[in-house]
Amino acid sequence: MKKSESFDSVWDAITDTPGEAANLRARAELMRQIAAFVKKQGWTQVEAARHCGVTQPRINDLLRGRVSRFSLDALVNISTALGCRVRVDLEAA
């Protein structure tokens, strides 16, 4: 019988290291906030892409939560293209 494992988050379950989990968590949160910003503006994907400086298929990937297709750098660049400031908080685990 296989012993079951317990994880603090889905990110911990699908990654090999705590660093990878933290990176995925940060990217997913930034993507969620960008998607919420785009929705609040009422933009189509084409309009959002123009404002973000990326292609419509790229915005589609972002809005569908395809985390693996975005680096933190790319998400920060998209955020700043929208006129947003990215803030990072560090707290003890």
N, CA, C and O atoms as a CHARMM CRD file, in Angstrom:
* protein
*
  372
    1    1 MET  N      0.83600  -1.18000   0.00000 PROA 1      0.00000
    2    1 MET  CA     0.00000   0.00000   0.00000 PROA 1      0.00000
    3    1 MET  C      0.88000   1.24200   0.00000 PROA 1      0.00000
    4    1 MET  O      1.83400   1.34100   0.77200 PROA 1      0.00000
    5    2 LYS  N      0.55100   2.18300  -0.87100 PROA 2      0.00000
    6    2 LYS  CA     1.32600   3.40600  -0.99800 PROA 2      0.00000
    7    2 LYS  C      0.97200   4.38800   0.12200 PROA 2      0.00000
    8    2 LYS  O     -0.20200   4.63300   0.39900 PROA 2      0.00000
    9    3 LYS  N      1.98500   4.93300   0.74700 PROA 3      0.00000
   10    3 LYS  CA     1.78500   5.90800   1.81100 PROA 3      0.00000
   11    3 LYS  C      1.39600   7.25000   1.19100 PROA 3      0.00000
   12    3 LYS  O      2.04800   7.70500   0.25200 PROA 3      0.00000
   13    4 SER  N      0.35700   7.88000   1.69800 PROA 4      0.00000
   14    4 SER  CA    -0.06100   9.17500   1.15700 PROA 4      0.00000
   15    4 SER  C      0.78600  10.29000   1.75700 PROA 4      0.00000
   16    4 SER  O      1.24300  10.21700   2.89700 PROA 4      0.00000
   17    5 GLU  N      0.97600  11.33000   0.93700 PROA 5      0.00000
   18    5 GLU  CA     1.74900  12.48100   1.37800 PROA 5      0.00000
   19    5 GLU  C      0.81000  13.65200   1.61400 PROA 5      0.00000
   20    5 GLU  O     -0.27800  13.72200   1.04400 PROA 5      0.00000
   21    6 SER  N      1.24600  14.55900   2.45800 PROA 6      0.00000
   22    6 SER  CA     0.48000  15.76000   2.73900 PROA 6      0.00000
   23    6 SER  C      1.33800  16.97000   2.39000 PROA 6      0.00000
   24    6 SER  O      2.53200  17.01000   2.68700 PROA 6      0.00000
   25    7 PHE  N      0.69800  17.96900   1.74600 PROA 7      0.00000
   26    7 PHE  CA     1.42200  19.16600   1.33100 PROA 7      0.00000
   27    7 PHE  C      0.69500  20.39900   1.84800 PROA 7      0.00000
   28    7 PHE  O     -0.52100  20.38900   2.03900 PROA 7      0.00000
   29    8 ASP  N      1.46600  21.46700   2.07300 PROA 8      0.00000
   30    8 ASP  CA     0.88500  22.72800   2.53000 PROA 8      0.00000
   31    8 ASP  C      0.08700  23.41800   1.43700 PROA 8      0.00000
   32    8 ASP  O     -0.86900  24.13700   1.72800 PROA 8      0.00000
   33    9 SER  N      0.47300  23.20700   0.17200 PROA 9      0.00000
   34    9 SER  CA    -0.23200  23.83500  -0.94000 PROA 9      0.00000
   35    9 SER  C     -0.08700  22.98200  -2.18000 PROA 9      0.00000
   36    9 SER  O      0.74400  22.07500  -2.22800 PROA 9      0.00000
   37   10 VAL  N     -0.89900  23.27300  -3.18500 PROA 10     0.00000
   38   10 VAL  CA    -0.78500  22.56800  -4.45800 PROA 10     0.00000
   39   10 VAL  C      0.57400  22.82800  -5.08900 PROA 10     0.00000
   40   10 VAL  O      1.12300  21.95400  -5.76000 PROA 10     0.00000
   41   11 TRP  N      1.12200  24.02400  -4.88100 PROA 11     0.00000
   42   11 TRP  CA     2.43400  24.35600  -5.44500 PROA 11     0.00000
   43   11 TRP  C      3.51200  23.46300  -4.85200 PROA 11     0.00000
   44   11 TRP  O      4.42300  23.03600  -5.56100 PROA 11     0.00000
   45   12 ASP  N      3.41700  23.18000  -3.57200 PROA 12     0.00000
   46   12 ASP  CA     4.38700  22.29200  -2.93400 PROA 12     0.00000
   47   12 ASP  C      4.25900  20.87000  -3.47600 PROA 12     0.00000
   48   12 ASP  O      5.24700  20.14300  -3.57600 PROA 12     0.00000
   49   13 ALA  N      3.04500  20.48600  -3.81900 PROA 13     0.00000
   50   13 ALA  CA     2.80200  19.12700  -4.30000 PROA 13     0.00000
   51   13 ALA  C      3.34400  18.90400  -5.70900 PROA 13     0.00000
   52   13 ALA  O      3.74500  17.78900  -6.04100 PROA 13     0.00000
   53   14 ILE  N      3.36300  19.93200  -6.53300 PROA 14     0.00000
   54   14 ILE  CA     3.75300  19.73500  -7.93600 PROA 14     0.00000
   55   14 ILE  C      5.17600  20.18200  -8.25900 PROA 14     0.00000
   56   14 ILE  O      5.59900  20.11900  -9.41300 PROA 14     0.00000
   57   15 THR  N      5.90800  20.62800  -7.25400 PROA 15     0.00000
   58   15 THR  CA     7.28800  21.06100  -7.49400 PROA 15     0.00000
   59   15 THR  C      8.24900  20.23500  -6.66200 PROA 15     0.00000
   60   15 THR  O      7.85400  19.53100  -5.73200 PROA 15     0.00000
   61   16 ASP  N      9.51200  20.33900  -7.01700 PROA 16     0.00000
   62   16 ASP  CA    10.53900  19.56000  -6.32200 PROA 16     0.00000
   63   16 ASP  C     11.15700  20.29000  -5.13700 PROA 16     0.00000
   64   16 ASP  O     11.66200  19.66000  -4.20800 PROA 16     0.00000
   65   17 THR  N     11.11400  21.62800  -5.17100 PROA 17     0.00000
   66   17 THR  CA    11.76500  22.38800  -4.10300 PROA 17     0.00000
   67   17 THR  C     10.84800  23.50700  -3.60100 PROA 17     0.00000
   68   17 THR  O      9.94200  23.93700  -4.31500 PROA 17     0.00000
   69   18 PRO  N     11.08200  23.97300  -2.38200 PROA 18     0.00000
   70   18 PRO  CA    10.30700  25.11100  -1.87300 PROA 18     0.00000
   71   18 PRO  C     10.49100  26.36100  -2.73100 PROA 18     0.00000
   72   18 PRO  O      9.56200  27.15700  -2.86500 PROA 18     0.00000
   73   19 GLY  N     11.67400  26.54200  -3.31200 PROA 19     0.00000
   74   19 GLY  CA    11.93300  27.69300  -4.17900 PROA 19     0.00000
   75   19 GLY  C     11.06600  27.66600  -5.42500 PROA 19     0.00000
   76   19 GLY  O     10.51600  28.69100  -5.82800 PROA 19     0.00000
   77   20 GLU  N     10.94500  26.49600  -6.03500 PROA 20     0.00000
   78   20 GLU  CA    10.09000  26.35900  -7.21500 PROA 20     0.00000
   79   20 GLU  C      8.63000  26.63100  -6.84700 PROA 20     0.00000
   80   20 GLU  O      7.90600  27.27700  -7.60400 PROA 20     0.00000
   81   21 ALA  N      8.20600  26.14300  -5.69700 PROA 21     0.00000
   82   21 ALA  CA     6.82700  26.36600  -5.24000 PROA 21     0.00000
   83   21 ALA  C      6.56700  27.85100  -5.01700 PROA 21     0.00000
   84   21 ALA  O      5.51000  28.36200  -5.38900 PROA 21     0.00000
   85   22 ALA  N      7.52700  28.54200  -4.41200 PROA 22     0.00000
   86   22 ALA  CA     7.37600  29.97800  -4.16200 PROA 22     0.00000
   87   22 ALA  C      7.30000  30.75000  -5.47200 PROA 22     0.00000
   88   22 ALA  O      6.52500  31.69900  -5.59300 PROA 22     0.00000
   89   23 ASN  N      8.10200  30.34600  -6.45300 PROA 23     0.00000
   90   23 ASN  CA     8.08300  31.01100  -7.75000 PROA 23     0.00000
   91   23 ASN  C      6.73600  30.81000  -8.44100 PROA 23     0.00000
   92   23 ASN  O      6.16900  31.76200  -8.97500 PROA 23     0.00000
   93   24 LEU  N      6.22600  29.59700  -8.43600 PROA 24     0.00000
   94   24 LEU  CA     4.90900  29.33100  -9.03200 PROA 24     0.00000
   95   24 LEU  C      3.80900  30.10800  -8.32600 PROA 24     0.00000
   96   24 LEU  O      2.91700  30.66200  -8.96700 PROA 24     0.00000
   97   25 ARG  N      3.88100  30.14200  -7.01600 PROA 25     0.00000
   98   25 ARG  CA     2.87900  30.86600  -6.22900 PROA 25     0.00000
   99   25 ARG  C      2.88200  32.35100  -6.58200 PROA 25     0.00000
  100   25 ARG  O      1.82100  32.95300  -6.74600 PROA 25     0.00000
  101   26 ALA  N      4.06800  32.94100  -6.69900 PROA 26     0.00000
  102   26 ALA  CA     4.19100  34.36100  -7.02500 PROA 26     0.00000
  103   26 ALA  C      3.67400  34.63700  -8.43600 PROA 26     0.00000
  104   26 ALA  O      2.96600  35.61900  -8.65800 PROA 26     0.00000
  105   27 ARG  N      4.02700  33.77200  -9.38900 PROA 27     0.00000
  106   27 ARG  CA     3.56200  33.96500 -10.76400 PROA 27     0.00000
  107   27 ARG  C      2.04300  33.84500 -10.84700 PROA 27     0.00000
  108   27 ARG  O      1.38800  34.65100 -11.50800 PROA 27     0.00000
  109   28 ALA  N      1.48900  32.84400 -10.17900 PROA 28     0.00000
  110   28 ALA  CA     0.03800  32.65400 -10.21300 PROA 28     0.00000
  111   28 ALA  C     -0.69200  33.84700  -9.60600 PROA 28     0.00000
  112   28 ALA  O     -1.71900  34.27400 -10.13300 PROA 28     0.00000
  113   29 GLU  N     -0.18300  34.38400  -8.52100 PROA 29     0.00000
  114   29 GLU  CA    -0.81800  35.53700  -7.87700 PROA 29     0.00000
  115   29 GLU  C     -0.73500  36.77000  -8.76500 PROA 29     0.00000
  116   29 GLU  O     -1.71100  37.51000  -8.88800 PROA 29     0.00000
  117   30 LEU  N      0.40100  36.99700  -9.37500 PROA 30     0.00000
  118   30 LEU  CA     0.55500  38.14300 -10.26900 PROA 30     0.00000
  119   30 LEU  C     -0.36100  38.00100 -11.48500 PROA 30     0.00000
  120   30 LEU  O     -0.95900  38.98100 -11.93100 PROA 30     0.00000
  121   31 MET  N     -0.47100  36.80200 -12.01300 PROA 31     0.00000
  122   31 MET  CA    -1.38100  36.56500 -13.13900 PROA 31     0.00000
  123   31 MET  C     -2.83000  36.82400 -12.73000 PROA 31     0.00000
  124   31 MET  O     -3.60300  37.40500 -13.49200 PROA 31     0.00000
  125   32 ARG  N     -3.19100  36.39100 -11.53200 PROA 32     0.00000
  126   32 ARG  CA    -4.55500  36.60800 -11.04300 PROA 32     0.00000
  127   32 ARG  C     -4.85700  38.09700 -10.95200 PROA 32     0.00000
  128   32 ARG  O     -5.94300  38.54200 -11.32400 PROA 32     0.00000
  129   33 GLN  N     -3.89600  38.86000 -10.45700 PROA 33     0.00000
  130   33 GLN  CA    -4.10600  40.29400 -10.30900 PROA 33     0.00000
  131   33 GLN  C     -4.15400  41.01100 -11.65300 PROA 33     0.00000
  132   33 GLN  O     -4.94200  41.94000 -11.83000 PROA 33     0.00000
  133   34 ILE  N     -3.32400  40.59300 -12.59400 PROA 34     0.00000
  134   34 ILE  CA    -3.37000  41.18600 -13.92900 PROA 34     0.00000
  135   34 ILE  C     -4.71000  40.88400 -14.58700 PROA 34     0.00000
  136   34 ILE  O     -5.32100  41.77000 -15.18300 PROA 34     0.00000
  137   35 ALA  N     -5.16900  39.64800 -14.48400 PROA 35     0.00000
  138   35 ALA  CA    -6.45900  39.26300 -15.06600 PROA 35     0.00000
  139   35 ALA  C     -7.59300  40.07400 -14.45200 PROA 35     0.00000
  140   35 ALA  O     -8.50500  40.50000 -15.16100 PROA 35     0.00000
  141   36 ALA  N     -7.54500  40.29000 -13.14100 PROA 36     0.00000
  142   36 ALA  CA    -8.57900  41.08900 -12.47300 PROA 36     0.00000
  143   36 ALA  C     -8.53800  42.53300 -12.96000 PROA 36     0.00000
  144   36 ALA  O     -9.58700  43.15200 -13.14100 PROA 36     0.00000
  145   37 PHE  N     -7.35000  43.07400 -13.17300 PROA 37     0.00000
  146   37 PHE  CA    -7.19800  44.44100 -13.67600 PROA 37     0.00000
  147   37 PHE  C     -7.80200  44.55800 -15.07400 PROA 37     0.00000
  148   37 PHE  O     -8.54100  45.50100 -15.36000 PROA 37     0.00000
  149   38 VAL  N     -7.48600  43.59800 -15.94100 PROA 38     0.00000
  150   38 VAL  CA    -8.00400  43.59200 -17.31200 PROA 38     0.00000
  151   38 VAL  C     -9.52900  43.50800 -17.29700 PROA 38     0.00000
  152   38 VAL  O    -10.20800  44.22000 -18.03800 PROA 38     0.00000
  153   39 LYS  N    -10.05400  42.63600 -16.45000 PROA 39     0.00000
  154   39 LYS  CA   -11.51400  42.48400 -16.34900 PROA 39     0.00000
  155   39 LYS  C    -12.16500  43.78100 -15.86800 PROA 39     0.00000
  156   39 LYS  O    -13.20200  44.19000 -16.39100 PROA 39     0.00000
  157   40 LYS  N    -11.55800  44.42000 -14.88000 PROA 40     0.00000
  158   40 LYS  CA   -12.09400  45.66700 -14.33800 PROA 40     0.00000
  159   40 LYS  C    -12.14600  46.76000 -15.41100 PROA 40     0.00000
  160   40 LYS  O    -13.05400  47.59200 -15.41900 PROA 40     0.00000
  161   41 GLN  N    -11.16200  46.74600 -16.31600 PROA 41     0.00000
  162   41 GLN  CA   -11.13000  47.73300 -17.39300 PROA 41     0.00000
  163   41 GLN  C    -12.18500  47.43500 -18.46100 PROA 41     0.00000
  164   41 GLN  O    -12.55200  48.31400 -19.24100 PROA 41     0.00000
  165   42 GLY  N    -12.66600  46.19900 -18.49000 PROA 42     0.00000
  166   42 GLY  CA   -13.65700  45.81300 -19.48800 PROA 42     0.00000
  167   42 GLY  C    -13.08100  45.63900 -20.87600 PROA 42     0.00000
  168   42 GLY  O    -13.79500  45.76500 -21.87100 PROA 42     0.00000
  169   43 TRP  N    -11.78700  45.35100 -20.95000 PROA 43     0.00000
  170   43 TRP  CA   -11.11500  45.22100 -22.23600 PROA 43     0.00000
  171   43 TRP  C    -11.36000  43.86100 -22.86200 PROA 43     0.00000
  172   43 TRP  O    -11.51800  42.85900 -22.16400 PROA 43     0.00000
  173   44 THR  N    -11.39000  43.83800 -24.19000 PROA 44     0.00000
  174   44 THR  CA   -11.33500  42.56900 -24.91700 PROA 44     0.00000
  175   44 THR  C     -9.90100  42.07200 -24.82900 PROA 44     0.00000
  176   44 THR  O     -9.01500  42.79600 -24.37500 PROA 44     0.00000
  177   45 GLN  N     -9.67000  40.83800 -25.26200 PROA 45     0.00000
  178   45 GLN  CA    -8.30600  40.32000 -25.25100 PROA 45     0.00000
  179   45 GLN  C     -7.40600  41.12200 -26.18300 PROA 45     0.00000
  180   45 GLN  O     -6.23200  41.33700 -25.87800 PROA 45     0.00000
  181   46 VAL  N     -7.94300  41.56200 -27.30700 PROA 46     0.00000
  182   46 VAL  CA    -7.15600  42.36300 -28.24800 PROA 46     0.00000
  183   46 VAL  C     -6.76700  43.69700 -27.61100 PROA 46     0.00000
  184   46 VAL  O     -5.62200  44.13400 -27.72600 PROA 46     0.00000
  185   47 GLU  N     -7.71800  44.34000 -26.94400 PROA 47     0.00000
  186   47 GLU  CA    -7.42600  45.61100 -26.26600 PROA 47     0.00000
  187   47 GLU  C     -6.41000  45.40800 -25.14500 PROA 47     0.00000
  188   47 GLU  O     -5.47600  46.19600 -24.99400 PROA 47     0.00000
  189   48 ALA  N     -6.59700  44.35300 -24.36600 PROA 48     0.00000
  190   48 ALA  CA    -5.67500  44.06500 -23.26800 PROA 48     0.00000
  191   48 ALA  C     -4.26800  43.80900 -23.80500 PROA 48     0.00000
  192   48 ALA  O     -3.28500  44.28300 -23.23500 PROA 48     0.00000
  193   49 ALA  N     -4.17800  43.06900 -24.88500 PROA 49     0.00000
  194   49 ALA  CA    -2.87000  42.77900 -25.48500 PROA 49     0.00000
  195   49 ALA  C     -2.17600  44.06400 -25.90600 PROA 49     0.00000
  196   49 ALA  O     -0.97700  44.23100 -25.68200 PROA 49     0.00000
  197   50 ARG  N     -2.92500  44.96500 -26.51100 PROA 50     0.00000
  198   50 ARG  CA    -2.34400  46.24200 -26.94900 PROA 50     0.00000
  199   50 ARG  C     -1.82000  47.02500 -25.74200 PROA 50     0.00000
  200   50 ARG  O     -0.71700  47.56900 -25.78600 PROA 50     0.00000
  201   51 HSD  N     -2.59700  47.08100 -24.68500 PROA 51     0.00000
  202   51 HSD  CA    -2.17200  47.81100 -23.47600 PROA 51     0.00000
  203   51 HSD  C     -0.96600  47.14800 -22.79800 PROA 51     0.00000
  204   51 HSD  O     -0.13100  47.82700 -22.20100 PROA 51     0.00000
  205   52 CYS  N     -0.88700  45.84000 -22.89500 PROA 52     0.00000
  206   52 CYS  CA     0.18400  45.09400 -22.23400 PROA 52     0.00000
  207   52 CYS  C      1.43900  44.95800 -23.07800 PROA 52     0.00000
  208   52 CYS  O      2.49100  44.56600 -22.57500 PROA 52     0.00000
  209   53 GLY  N      1.32900  45.27900 -24.35500 PROA 53     0.00000
  210   53 GLY  CA     2.47700  45.15600 -25.23400 PROA 53     0.00000
  211   53 GLY  C      2.79100  43.72200 -25.62000 PROA 53     0.00000
  212   53 GLY  O      3.94500  43.38500 -25.88300 PROA 53     0.00000
  213   54 VAL  N      1.76100  42.86800 -25.65500 PROA 54     0.00000
  214   54 VAL  CA     1.93000  41.46800 -26.04200 PROA 54     0.00000
  215   54 VAL  C      0.87000  41.10400 -27.07500 PROA 54     0.00000
  216   54 VAL  O      0.02800  41.93100 -27.42600 PROA 54     0.00000
  217   55 THR  N      0.91200  39.87900 -27.55600 PROA 55     0.00000
  218   55 THR  CA    -0.06800  39.43000 -28.54200 PROA 55     0.00000
  219   55 THR  C     -1.35200  38.94700 -27.85800 PROA 55     0.00000
  220   55 THR  O     -1.36200  38.64800 -26.66400 PROA 55     0.00000
  221   56 GLN  N     -2.41800  38.87800 -28.63300 PROA 56     0.00000
  222   56 GLN  CA    -3.69000  38.37200 -28.08900 PROA 56     0.00000
  223   56 GLN  C     -3.56100  36.92600 -27.59800 PROA 56     0.00000
  224   56 GLN  O     -4.08700  36.61200 -26.53100 PROA 56     0.00000
  225   57 PRO  N     -2.87300  36.01900 -28.34200 PROA 57     0.00000
  226   57 PRO  CA    -2.71500  34.66400 -27.80400 PROA 57     0.00000
  227   57 PRO  C     -1.98000  34.63400 -26.46200 PROA 57     0.00000
  228   57 PRO  O     -2.24900  33.78300 -25.61400 PROA 57     0.00000
  229   58 ARG  N     -1.05000  35.57500 -26.28200 PROA 58     0.00000
  230   58 ARG  CA    -0.31800  35.65100 -25.01000 PROA 58     0.00000
  231   58 ARG  C     -1.26500  36.06100 -23.88000 PROA 58     0.00000
  232   58 ARG  O     -1.19300  35.51900 -22.77700 PROA 58     0.00000
  233   59 ILE  N     -2.14600  37.01300 -24.15600 PROA 59     0.00000
  234   59 ILE  CA    -3.14400  37.41900 -23.16200 PROA 59     0.00000
  235   59 ILE  C     -4.09300  36.26200 -22.86200 PROA 59     0.00000
  236   59 ILE  O     -4.48500  36.05300 -21.71400 PROA 59     0.00000
  237   60 ASN  N     -4.45400  35.52600 -23.88400 PROA 60     0.00000
  238   60 ASN  CA    -5.32300  34.36400 -23.68600 PROA 60     0.00000
  239   60 ASN  C     -4.67600  33.37500 -22.73100 PROA 60     0.00000
  240   60 ASN  O     -5.33800  32.86000 -21.83000 PROA 60     0.00000
  241   61 ASP  N     -3.38500  33.10400 -22.91900 PROA 61     0.00000
  242   61 ASP  CA    -2.66700  32.20900 -22.00400 PROA 61     0.00000
  243   61 ASP  C     -2.69400  32.75400 -20.57900 PROA 61     0.00000
  244   61 ASP  O     -2.89400  32.00400 -19.62400 PROA 61     0.00000
  245   62 LEU  N     -2.49300  34.05200 -20.44400 PROA 62     0.00000
  246   62 LEU  CA    -2.49200  34.66800 -19.11000 PROA 62     0.00000
  247   62 LEU  C     -3.87000  34.54500 -18.46100 PROA 62     0.00000
  248   62 LEU  O     -3.97900  34.15000 -17.30000 PROA 62     0.00000
  249   63 LEU  N     -4.91100  34.88000 -19.20600 PROA 63     0.00000
  250   63 LEU  CA    -6.26000  34.85000 -18.64300 PROA 63     0.00000
  251   63 LEU  C     -6.73200  33.43400 -18.33300 PROA 63     0.00000
  252   63 LEU  O     -7.60900  33.24500 -17.49000 PROA 63     0.00000
  253   64 ARG  N     -6.17000  32.45500 -18.99300 PROA 64     0.00000
  254   64 ARG  CA    -6.50200  31.04600 -18.73800 PROA 64     0.00000
  255   64 ARG  C     -5.62000  30.43200 -17.64300 PROA 64     0.00000
  256   64 ARG  O     -5.75100  29.25200 -17.31700 PROA 64     0.00000
  257   65 GLY  N     -4.72500  31.24900 -17.08400 PROA 65     0.00000
  258   65 GLY  CA    -3.91800  30.78800 -15.95300 PROA 65     0.00000
  259   65 GLY  C     -2.80900  29.82600 -16.30500 PROA 65     0.00000
  260   65 GLY  O     -2.42600  29.00100 -15.47500 PROA 65     0.00000
  261   66 ARG  N     -2.29000  29.90700 -17.49000 PROA 66     0.00000
  262   66 ARG  CA    -1.21200  29.00700 -17.91300 PROA 66     0.00000
  263   66 ARG  C      0.12200  29.50000 -17.35100 PROA 66     0.00000
  264   66 ARG  O      0.93700  30.09700 -18.05400 PROA 66     0.00000
  265   67 VAL  N      0.31000  29.23300 -16.08500 PROA 67     0.00000
  266   67 VAL  CA     1.44200  29.74900 -15.31400 PROA 67     0.00000
  267   67 VAL  C      2.77700  29.35900 -15.93400 PROA 67     0.00000
  268   67 VAL  O      3.71000  30.16300 -15.95200 PROA 67     0.00000
  269   68 SER  N      2.87600  28.14600 -16.43800 PROA 68     0.00000
  270   68 SER  CA     4.16300  27.65900 -16.95000 PROA 68     0.00000
  271   68 SER  C      4.65100  28.44100 -18.16100 PROA 68     0.00000
  272   68 SER  O      5.82200  28.33400 -18.52400 PROA 68     0.00000
  273   69 ARG  N      3.79100  29.21700 -18.78900 PROA 69     0.00000
  274   69 ARG  CA     4.17300  29.96100 -19.99000 PROA 69     0.00000
  275   69 ARG  C      4.69100  31.37200 -19.69300 PROA 69     0.00000
  276   69 ARG  O      5.00600  32.12800 -20.61200 PROA 69     0.00000
  277   70 PHE  N      4.77700  31.72300 -18.39900 PROA 70     0.00000
  278   70 PHE  CA     5.19800  33.07900 -18.03100 PROA 70     0.00000
  279   70 PHE  C      6.28300  33.03900 -16.96900 PROA 70     0.00000
  280   70 PHE  O      6.21300  32.26700 -16.01300 PROA 70     0.00000
  281   71 SER  N      7.28400  33.88400 -17.15600 PROA 71     0.00000
  282   71 SER  CA     8.30000  34.08000 -16.12200 PROA 71     0.00000
  283   71 SER  C      7.85400  35.24800 -15.24000 PROA 71     0.00000
  284   71 SER  O      6.96800  36.01900 -15.61000 PROA 71     0.00000
  285   72 LEU  N      8.47400  35.36100 -14.08400 PROA 72     0.00000
  286   72 LEU  CA     8.18900  36.52000 -13.23000 PROA 72     0.00000
  287   72 LEU  C      8.55400  37.80500 -13.95600 PROA 72     0.00000
  288   72 LEU  O      7.83300  38.79800 -13.86000 PROA 72     0.00000
  289   73 ASP  N      9.67400  37.79500 -14.68500 PROA 73     0.00000
  290   73 ASP  CA    10.09000  38.97600 -15.43900 PROA 73     0.00000
  291   73 ASP  C      9.01200  39.40600 -16.43100 PROA 73     0.00000
  292   73 ASP  O      8.66700  40.58500 -16.50300 PROA 73     0.00000
  293   74 ALA  N      8.48600  38.46000 -17.18800 PROA 74     0.00000
  294   74 ALA  CA     7.45900  38.78300 -18.18500 PROA 74     0.00000
  295   74 ALA  C      6.22200  39.36400 -17.51600 PROA 74     0.00000
  296   74 ALA  O      5.62700  40.31200 -18.03000 PROA 74     0.00000
  297   75 LEU  N      5.83300  38.80700 -16.38100 PROA 75     0.00000
  298   75 LEU  CA     4.63700  39.29300 -15.67800 PROA 75     0.00000
  299   75 LEU  C      4.85600  40.67900 -15.08600 PROA 75     0.00000
  300   75 LEU  O      3.93800  41.49900 -15.07300 PROA 75     0.00000
  301   76 VAL  N      6.05300  40.94500 -14.60200 PROA 76     0.00000
  302   76 VAL  CA     6.37300  42.28500 -14.10100 PROA 76     0.00000
  303   76 VAL  C      6.33300  43.28200 -15.25600 PROA 76     0.00000
  304   76 VAL  O      5.82200  44.39000 -15.09700 PROA 76     0.00000
  305   77 ASN  N      6.86800  42.89900 -16.41500 PROA 77     0.00000
  306   77 ASN  CA     6.83500  43.77700 -17.58300 PROA 77     0.00000
  307   77 ASN  C      5.40700  44.06800 -18.02500 PROA 77     0.00000
  308   77 ASN  O      5.08800  45.20700 -18.36600 PROA 77     0.00000
  309   78 ILE  N      4.55700  43.07200 -18.02300 PROA 78     0.00000
  310   78 ILE  CA     3.15200  43.26700 -18.38300 PROA 78     0.00000
  311   78 ILE  C      2.48100  44.19800 -17.37200 PROA 78     0.00000
  312   78 ILE  O      1.72900  45.09500 -17.75300 PROA 78     0.00000
  313   79 SER  N      2.75100  43.98600 -16.10800 PROA 79     0.00000
  314   79 SER  CA     2.16100  44.82600 -15.05300 PROA 79     0.00000
  315   79 SER  C      2.56000  46.28700 -15.21700 PROA 79     0.00000
  316   79 SER  O      1.71900  47.18100 -15.11300 PROA 79     0.00000
  317   80 THR  N      3.83100  46.52700 -15.46900 PROA 80     0.00000
  318   80 THR  CA     4.27900  47.91000 -15.61400 PROA 80     0.00000
  319   80 THR  C      3.74300  48.53400 -16.89900 PROA 80     0.00000
  320   80 THR  O      3.49400  49.73900 -16.93600 PROA 80     0.00000
  321   81 ALA  N      3.56200  47.73800 -17.95200 PROA 81     0.00000
  322   81 ALA  CA     2.95100  48.25500 -19.18600 PROA 81     0.00000
  323   81 ALA  C      1.52200  48.71900 -18.92100 PROA 81     0.00000
  324   81 ALA  O      1.01800  49.61200 -19.60200 PROA 81     0.00000
  325   82 LEU  N      0.87500  48.11200 -17.93600 PROA 82     0.00000
  326   82 LEU  CA    -0.48400  48.50600 -17.55800 PROA 82     0.00000
  327   82 LEU  C     -0.49000  49.72300 -16.62700 PROA 82     0.00000
  328   82 LEU  O     -1.55000  50.22900 -16.25900 PROA 82     0.00000
  329   83 GLY  N      0.69300  50.17900 -16.25600 PROA 83     0.00000
  330   83 GLY  CA     0.78500  51.32800 -15.35000 PROA 83     0.00000
  331   83 GLY  C      0.68200  50.93800 -13.89500 PROA 83     0.00000
  332   83 GLY  O      0.41100  51.77900 -13.03800 PROA 83     0.00000
  333   84 CYS  N      0.89800  49.66800 -13.61100 PROA 84     0.00000
  334   84 CYS  CA     0.81900  49.17500 -12.23300 PROA 84     0.00000
  335   84 CYS  C      2.21900  49.01000 -11.65500 PROA 84     0.00000
  336   84 CYS  O      3.18800  48.78700 -12.38100 PROA 84     0.00000
  337   85 ARG  N      2.30100  49.12100 -10.35600 PROA 85     0.00000
  338   85 ARG  CA     3.55600  48.90400  -9.64100 PROA 85     0.00000
  339   85 ARG  C      3.47200  47.55500  -8.94100 PROA 85     0.00000
  340   85 ARG  O      2.48300  47.25800  -8.27000 PROA 85     0.00000
  341   86 VAL  N      4.50000  46.74700  -9.09500 PROA 86     0.00000
  342   86 VAL  CA     4.55100  45.44100  -8.44100 PROA 86     0.00000
  343   86 VAL  C      5.26600  45.60400  -7.11300 PROA 86     0.00000
  344   86 VAL  O      6.36200  46.16200  -7.04600 PROA 86     0.00000
  345   87 ARG  N      4.64000  45.11700  -6.07000 PROA 87     0.00000
  346   87 ARG  CA     5.22700  45.18300  -4.73300 PROA 87     0.00000
  347   87 ARG  C      5.47300  43.76100  -4.25500 PROA 87     0.00000
  348   87 ARG  O      4.63300  42.88300  -4.45200 PROA 87     0.00000
  349   88 VAL  N      6.61600  43.53200  -3.63100 PROA 88     0.00000
  350   88 VAL  CA     6.96500  42.21200  -3.13400 PROA 88     0.00000
  351   88 VAL  C      7.07200  42.26900  -1.60800 PROA 88     0.00000
  352   88 VAL  O      7.73600  43.14600  -1.05400 PROA 88     0.00000
  353   89 ASP  N      6.42600  41.34500  -0.95800 PROA 89     0.00000
  354   89 ASP  CA     6.51100  41.23500   0.50800 PROA 89     0.00000
  355   89 ASP  C      7.26600  39.97500   0.85800 PROA 89     0.00000
  356   89 ASP  O      7.07900  38.93700   0.22400 PROA 89     0.00000
  357   90 LEU  N      8.10400  40.05700   1.84800 PROA 90     0.00000
  358   90 LEU  CA     8.86400  38.91500   2.32100 PROA 90     0.00000
  359   90 LEU  C      8.45000  38.65800   3.76300 PROA 90     0.00000
  360   90 LEU  O      8.45900  39.55800   4.60300 PROA 90     0.00000
  361   91 GLU  N      8.08100  37.39200   4.03000 PROA 91     0.00000
  362   91 GLU  CA     7.70600  37.04200   5.39300 PROA 91     0.00000
  363   91 GLU  C      8.30500  35.69400   5.73500 PROA 91     0.00000
  364   91 GLU  O      8.55800  34.88100   4.84600 PROA 91     0.00000
  365   92 ALA  N      8.53200  35.45200   7.00100 PROA 92     0.00000
  366   92 ALA  CA     9.08300  34.17700   7.43200 PROA 92     0.00000
  367   92 ALA  C      8.09900  33.06400   7.12600 PROA 92     0.00000
  368   92 ALA  O      6.88900  33.23200   7.28200 PROA 92     0.00000
  369   93 ALA  N      8.61900  31.93600   6.69300 PROA 93     0.00000
  370   93 ALA  CA     7.76300  30.78800   6.33500 PROA 93     0.00000
  371   93 ALA  C      7.26400  30.07200   7.56100 PROA 93     0.00000
  372   93 ALA  O      6.53400  29.08700   7.44600 PROA 93     0.00000
